[in-house]
């Protein structure tokens, strides 16, 4: 009996089929600020020596890059589940899903925000999606997540209902 090839596609509807995936990576502006902060280390250490300043800047740049990469959450939708950052829920507990852009997104992140909602928001990504949670055992009313493609995420979460 032969085992399936690791490159063979997963059966349709299986949990390993990814309907939508997005990494909330930092924008160019965030990387630029991190580079400026690392370069500022030269000014801090140059009174000791230029070599210490350059070494400090390189070490700071590596630390900032690692922290930015490690703190990058992922949104992943499969036929059975939704993962946003470290949180995961079965799709059967997802209710209404809405996308917001512009002033409406600002309102959802600010005055309209419920303090008990789960949030995965990145300041460099303006659009958000609000995902209602219908699990009676979960006191979280909804999840609010930043996304660069809100319409695609809404489509992935509402298809097959």
C-alpha positions in Angstrom: 0.0 0.0 0.0 1.5 3.3 -1.0 1.2 6.5 1.0 -0.1 9.6 -0.6 2.4 12.0 -2.1 3.1 15.1 0.1 2.5 17.3 -2.9 -1.0 15.9 -3.6 -3.8 18.4 -3.0 -6.0 18.0 0.0 -9.5 16.7 -0.6 -12.1 19.4 -1.3 -13.6 20.7 2.0 -10.8 19.3 4.2 -9.5 21.4 7.1 -6.2 21.8 5.3 -7.7 23.7 2.4 -7.0 27.4 2.9 -9.7 29.6 1.6 -8.0 32.9 2.6 -4.6 33.7 4.1 -3.0 37.0 4.9 0.0 38.1 7.0 -0.4 41.6 8.5 3.1 42.5 7.7 4.5 46.0 8.7 4.3 48.7 6.0 7.2 50.4 4.4 6.8 53.3 6.8 7.2 51.1 9.9 10.4 49.5 8.4 11.7 53.0 7.7 11.1 54.1 11.3 12.8 51.0 12.6 15.8 51.8 10.3 15.9 55.4 11.6 15.8 54.2 15.2 18.6 51.8 14.5 20.7 54.5 12.8 20.1 56.7 15.9 22.1 54.2 17.9 25.2 55.5 16.0 24.7 58.9 17.7 24.3 57.2 21.1 27.5 55.2 20.9 29.7 57.4 18.7 31.2 59.2 21.7 32.6 55.9 22.7 33.8 55.1 19.2 32.6 55.0 15.6 32.9 51.2 15.6 30.7 50.9 18.7 28.1 53.2 17.0 28.0 51.1 13.9 27.9 47.9 15.9 25.1 49.3 18.0 23.1 50.3 14.9 23.5 46.9 13.3 22.5 45.1 16.5 19.4 47.4 17.0 18.4 46.8 13.3 18.5 43.1 13.7 16.5 43.3 17.0 13.9 45.5 15.4 13.6 43.3 12.4 13.2 40.1 14.4 10.6 41.8 16.7 8.6 43.1 13.7 8.6 39.7 12.0 7.8 37.7 15.1 4.9 40.1 16.0 3.3 39.7 12.5 -0.1 38.0 12.9 -1.7 35.9 10.3 -5.4 35.6 9.2 -6.3 32.1 7.9 -9.7 30.8 6.9 -10.3 27.1 6.2 -13.6 25.4 5.6 -13.8 24.5 9.3 -12.0 27.3 11.2 -10.9 30.9 11.4 -7.5 31.9 12.9 -6.7 35.5 13.6 -3.3 36.0 15.3 -3.2 33.5 18.2 -7.0 33.1 18.4 -8.9 30.4 16.6 -12.6 29.5 16.3 -14.7 27.0 14.5 -16.6 28.7 11.6 -19.9 27.3 12.8 -19.7 30.0 15.6 -19.3 32.9 13.2 -22.3 35.1 12.7 -22.5 38.3 10.6 -19.3 39.5 9.0 -18.8 43.1 7.9 -16.0 45.1 6.2 -15.2 48.7 7.1 -13.0 51.2 5.3 -12.2 54.9 5.9 -14.2 56.7 8.6 -16.3 53.7 9.2 -13.2 51.7 10.1 -12.0 54.5 12.4 -15.3 54.4 14.1 -15.1 50.6 14.6 -11.6 50.9 16.1 -12.7 53.8 18.3 -16.0 55.0 19.6 -18.0 52.0 18.4 -15.6 49.5 19.9 -16.8 47.0 22.5 -14.2 46.6 25.2 -14.8 42.9 25.4 -14.2 42.3 21.7 -11.1 40.4 20.5 -8.9 42.7 18.6 -6.0 42.1 16.1 -5.4 45.6 14.9 -2.4 47.0 13.2 -2.1 50.8 13.0 -0.5 50.7 9.5 -3.6 48.8 8.1 -6.7 51.0 7.9 -9.5 48.6 6.8 -11.0 46.3 9.4 -13.5 43.4 9.4 -15.9 42.8 12.2 -16.7 39.1 12.8 -19.7 38.3 15.1 -19.1 35.4 17.5 -22.2 33.3 18.2 -20.7 30.7 20.5 -22.9 30.8 23.7 -19.9 29.7 25.8 -17.8 32.6 24.6 -18.4 36.0 26.1 -16.6 37.8 23.3 -19.2 39.5 21.2 -17.1 39.8 18.1 -13.6 39.9 16.6 -12.2 43.0 15.0 -9.2 42.5 12.7 -7.2 44.7 10.4 -6.9 43.4 6.9 -5.6 44.8 3.6 -8.4 43.0 1.7 -11.6 43.2 3.7 -13.9 42.2 0.9 -11.9 39.0 0.2 -11.9 38.1 3.9 -15.7 38.7 4.1 -16.2 36.6 1.0 -14.1 33.7 2.4 -16.0 33.8 5.7 -19.5 33.9 4.1 -19.1 31.5 1.2 -20.7 28.1 1.8 -23.3 29.3 4.3 
